[in-house]
Amino acid sequence: MSFVPVPPPDESGPAAAAVEVAPAEVEFCPACGATEARLLFVATDRLFRTTQELFQVVECRSCRLIRLAPRPRPNQVWRYYPREYWYVPGADITSRLIELYRRIVLRDHVRFVERVLACCGASGIVLDVGCGGGLFLRLLKERGHRVVGIDFSLAAAGVAWEHNGVPAFCGSLSQAPLPAASCAAVTMFHVLEHLYDPTEYLRAAHTLLHPNGRLIVQVPNAASWQFLLFGEHWRGLEVPRHLWNFRPQDLEILLDRCGFEVVRVKHFSLRDNPACLATSLAPGLDPTVRRIRMVEESPRAAIVKTAAYFALVAACVPFALLEAACRAGGTVMMEARKKP
């Protein structure tokens, strides 16, 4: 199906007036099968500038799932993932500062997972899907947990092994070399929105989990205040790498269809929510954005910009806490267990 660019509406953001998209221009909604959708906006890769192509972000008229339509083809989508997408720590002062910051904010994730493991009583490994460079798993390993990572990127899996000392392999979760019921927990932080078929991964996780094990998933929240404020400029949208934009109810329905029931919902992430807001406000300060864009800057300028970004993140914490308290945080994290 060919992509037909559609001019954006006069109003911006997800609250824009509905613009009908002809059935020939949209795919069937994978959630409900409907063909009618409304155009929210047209966007490009504002964040990393891998392309100048325009992509439609639409909302299903029936179930209201927000998605790219049409999605990039599977053999084309990887062109939008730059080689620098997976973080590899450097030896300079700026890299050490970033690594320290990541260690601090990741403790929020580590504590959440440890509480889950303590409550569920399941035995086995912690499998992190989309593990990237493996720092999260390293922090868990340092606290005595058995861990394994999986990522589509061979480079990312290599960093996990070599830099963080955690076992990781490259491939699909459905082909993971692990026995059924061997995992006490399967974590998916910002994974589902990238997948052509999220149900495939969720069903694979269901097979790998111990009967008392827990699935922990986190996605950007399309029902957040941040999305309402920034629309196509929201960091969590990340066109065209994010194929889906889930609201909490979308994620609950998806988990239910794959044999899970939600145990707990968390609306605040110290790692993600304030940083998502800060990057939406000033993407040019974000160290990740600057690295991927390959911005030329002196060591002094890099330190100043990075320090300014961290200060902006700190300033965004009160807003991020407020929206999370109102169940409209920039991300949503769910703990789920197998249905009886």
C-alpha positions in Angstrom: 0.0 0.0 0.0 1.5 3.3 -1.0 1.8 6.2 1.4 -0.2 9.3 0.5 0.9 12.5 2.4 -2.0 14.4 3.8 -1.7 18.1 4.7 -1.9 18.7 8.5 -5.0 20.3 9.9 -4.9 24.0 11.0 -5.1 23.0 14.7 -2.2 21.1 16.1 -2.0 18.2 18.6 -4.2 15.3 19.4 -7.1 17.5 20.1 -7.2 18.8 16.6 -10.4 18.8 14.5 -11.0 15.4 12.9 -9.8 15.0 9.4 -11.1 11.9 7.6 -8.6 9.5 6.1 -9.9 7.6 3.1 -9.9 3.8 3.6 -7.4 3.5 0.7 -4.9 5.5 2.7 -5.1 3.5 6.0 -4.5 0.0 7.0 -7.0 -2.1 8.9 -6.8 -1.4 12.6 -4.9 -4.4 14.0 -6.8 -4.0 17.3 -10.4 -4.1 16.0 -10.2 -4.5 12.2 -11.9 -1.2 11.5 -10.9 0.9 8.4 -12.2 4.3 9.4 -9.7 6.6 11.2 -9.2 10.2 11.8 -6.0 12.0 11.1 -4.4 13.6 14.2 -1.4 15.1 12.5 1.4 14.5 10.0 4.8 14.3 11.5 8.4 13.5 10.6 11.5 12.4 12.6 11.8 15.7 14.6 13.9 14.0 17.2 16.8 12.3 15.4 16.3 13.6 11.9 16.9 10.3 10.2 14.5 11.2 7.4 12.4 14.1 6.1 9.5 11.8 5.1 6.1 12.6 6.4 4.1 10.0 8.3 0.4 10.0 9.3 -0.6 9.5 12.9 -4.2 8.4 13.0 -6.7 7.4 15.6 -9.0 4.4 15.0 -12.7 5.6 14.8 -13.8 2.4 16.6 -11.3 1.5 19.3 -9.3 4.8 19.3 -5.9 3.1 19.1 -3.4 5.7 17.9 -0.9 4.4 15.3 1.2 5.2 12.2 -0.8 4.6 9.0 0.6 3.1 7.0 3.5 1.7 9.0 7.0 1.5 7.3 7.5 -1.9 5.8 9.5 -4.4 7.9 12.4 -4.3 5.5 12.5 -0.5 5.6 11.9 0.4 9.3 15.5 -0.2 10.3 16.7 2.8 8.2 15.1 5.0 10.9 17.3 3.5 13.6 20.7 5.2 13.5 23.8 3.3 14.4 24.2 5.4 17.5 20.7 4.6 18.7 22.1 2.2 21.3 24.1 4.0 23.9 27.7 3.0 24.3 29.5 4.8 27.2 32.6 6.8 26.4 35.6 7.7 28.6 35.1 11.5 28.6 33.7 13.6 31.4 30.3 14.1 29.7 29.9 10.3 29.2 30.8 9.7 32.9 28.2 12.3 33.9 25.5 10.7 31.8 26.4 7.2 33.1 26.1 8.5 36.7 22.7 10.1 35.9 21.5 6.8 34.3 22.5 4.8 37.3 20.6 7.1 39.7 17.3 7.2 37.7 17.4 3.5 36.9 17.2 2.7 40.6 13.5 3.5 40.4 13.1 0.6 37.9 15.3 -1.7 39.9 13.3 -1.0 43.1 10.0 -1.7 41.3 11.2 -5.0 39.9 12.7 -6.1 43.3 9.3 -5.4 45.0 7.6 -7.4 42.3 9.9 -10.4 42.8 9.6 -10.3 46.5 5.8 -10.4 46.4 5.3 -13.0 43.6 7.6 -15.6 45.1 8.5 -17.0 41.6 11.9 -18.5 41.0 14.0 -18.1 37.9 15.8 -15.4 35.9 14.9 -11.8 35.1 14.7 -11.4 31.3 14.9 -7.9 30.0 13.5 -7.6 26.5 15.1 -4.7 24.5 18.0 -4.6 27.0 20.1 -2.1 25.1 23.5 -1.8 26.7 22.4 -3.8 29.8 22.9 -1.2 32.6 19.5 -2.0 34.1 20.4 -5.7 34.2 23.8 -4.9 35.6 22.2 -3.1 38.6 20.0 -6.1 39.2 22.9 -8.4 38.9 24.9 -6.4 41.5 22.0 -6.9 43.9 22.2 -10.7 43.5 19.6 -11.5 40.8 20.1 -13.8 37.9 19.6 -11.9 34.7 19.5 -12.3 30.9 19.0 -9.7 28.2 17.7 -9.8 24.6 17.8 -7.2 21.9 17.4 -6.9 18.2 20.7 -5.0 18.0 23.9 -7.1 17.9 25.8 -3.9 18.9 23.6 -3.4 22.0 23.9 -7.1 23.1 27.7 -6.8 22.7 27.8 -3.7 25.0 25.7 -5.6 27.5 28.3 -8.4 27.5 31.5 -6.4 27.3 30.7 -3.3 29.2 28.2 -4.3 31.8 29.1 -8.0 32.2 25.5 -9.4 31.7 24.6 -12.2 29.4 22.6 -11.0 26.4 21.7 -12.4 23.0 20.5 -10.9 19.7 17.2 -12.0 18.3 13.4 -12.2 18.7 11.7 -13.1 22.0 9.7 -15.8 20.3 13.0 -17.6 19.5 14.7 -17.0 22.8 16.9 -19.9 23.8 15.2 -20.3 27.2 13.0 -23.1 28.5 9.3 -22.5 29.2 8.5 -21.3 32.7 12.1 -20.3 33.4 11.6 -16.6 34.1 10.6 -15.1 37.4 10.0 -11.8 35.6 10.0 -10.6 32.0 10.5 -6.8 31.6 9.7 -4.8 28.5 10.6 -1.1 29.0 9.7 0.9 25.8 9.5 -2.1 23.6 5.9 -2.8 22.5 5.5 0.5 20.7 8.3 -0.5 18.3 6.9 -3.9 17.3 4.9 -4.8 14.3 3.1 -7.5 16.3 3.2 -6.8 20.1 1.0 -9.8 20.7 3.7 -12.1 19.5 6.1 -10.9 22.2 3.5 -10.9 24.9 2.5 -14.5 24.1 6.1 -15.5 24.1 6.6 -13.9 27.5 3.6 -15.8 28.7 5.3 -19.1 27.8 8.6 -18.1 29.4 7.2 -17.0 32.7 7.0 -19.1 35.8 3.4 -19.8 36.8 3.8 -17.2 39.6 6.0 -15.0 37.5 5.4 -11.4 36.5 5.4 -9.4 33.3 6.4 -5.7 33.6 5.7 -3.5 30.6 6.2 0.2 30.2 5.2 2.4 27.2 4.8 6.1 26.6 1.3 7.2 27.6 -0.8 8.6 24.8 -3.3 9.8 27.4 -0.7 11.9 29.2 -0.8 15.6 29.8 2.5 15.8 27.9 0.9 14.4 24.7 -2.0 16.8 25.0 0.4 19.7 25.4 2.9 18.9 22.7 1.1 16.8 20.1 3.4 15.9 17.3 6.3 17.5 19.2 6.0 15.1 22.1 9.2 13.1 22.8 7.2 10.0 23.5 5.7 9.9 20.0 9.1 9.3 18.3 7.9 9.1 14.7 8.5 6.9 12.8 10.1 4.4 15.2 7.0 4.1 17.4 4.4 2.3 15.4 1.8 2.4 18.2 0.8 5.0 20.8 -0.9 3.2 23.7 -3.2 4.6 26.3 -3.6 2.6 29.6 -6.8 1.0 28.5 -5.2 0.0 25.1 -2.4 -1.8 27.0 -4.8 -3.5 29.4 -6.9 -4.8 26.5 -3.8 -6.1 24.8 -2.5 -7.8 27.9 -5.9 -9.4 28.5 -6.0 -10.8 25.0 -2.6 -12.4 25.6 -3.6 -14.2 28.8 -2.5 -11.7 31.4 -4.4 -9.8 34.1 -3.0 -6.5 35.5 -1.9 -6.5 39.1 -0.6 -2.9 39.5 -0.3 0.3 37.4 2.5 2.9 37.9 2.2 6.3 36.3 5.5 7.8 37.3 9.0 6.9 36.2 12.0 8.9 37.5 14.0 7.8 34.5 11.5 8.6 31.8 8.7 11.1 32.7 10.7 14.2 33.6 13.2 13.5 30.8 10.5 13.0 28.3 9.1 16.5 29.2 12.5 18.1 29.1 13.3 16.7 25.7 10.0 17.8 24.3 10.8 21.3 25.4 14.4 21.4 24.3 15.5 18.5 22.2 18.7 20.2 21.3 20.0 19.9 24.9 19.3 16.2 25.2 22.7 14.3 25.2 21.1 11.3 23.4 19.7 13.6 20.7 23.0 15.4 20.3 24.9 12.2 20.0 22.6 10.7 17.4 22.5 13.8 15.4 26.3 13.9 15.6 26.4 17.5 16.7 29.9 19.0 16.6 30.7 20.7 19.9 33.7 21.3 22.0 34.1 19.4 25.3 33.2 22.5 27.2 30.1 23.1 25.2 29.1 19.4 25.7 29.4 19.7 29.5 27.5 23.0 29.6 24.6 21.6 27.4 24.5 18.4 29.4 24.4 20.2 32.7 21.7 22.5 31.4 19.7 19.5 30.3 19.9 17.9 33.7 18.8 21.1 35.3 15.8 21.2 33.0 15.0 17.6 33.8 15.1 18.5 37.5 12.8 21.5 36.9 10.3 19.2 35.1 10.0 16.8 38.1 7.2 18.7 39.9 5.0 18.7 36.7 5.8 15.0 36.1 4.8 14.1 39.6 1.5 16.1 39.3 0.4 14.5 36.1 1.3 11.1 37.4 -0.8 11.8 40.6 -3.7 12.5 38.2 -3.1 9.2 36.4 -1.9 11.0 33.3 1.9 10.5 33.5 4.2 10.6 30.5 4.6 6.8 30.7 2.5 4.0 32.1 4.0 0.8 33.6 2.0 -2.3 34.3 2.7 -5.4 36.4 0.7 -8.4 35.1 0.4 -12.0 35.9 -0.9 -15.0 34.1 -4.6 -15.5 34.2 -5.6 -18.5 36.4 
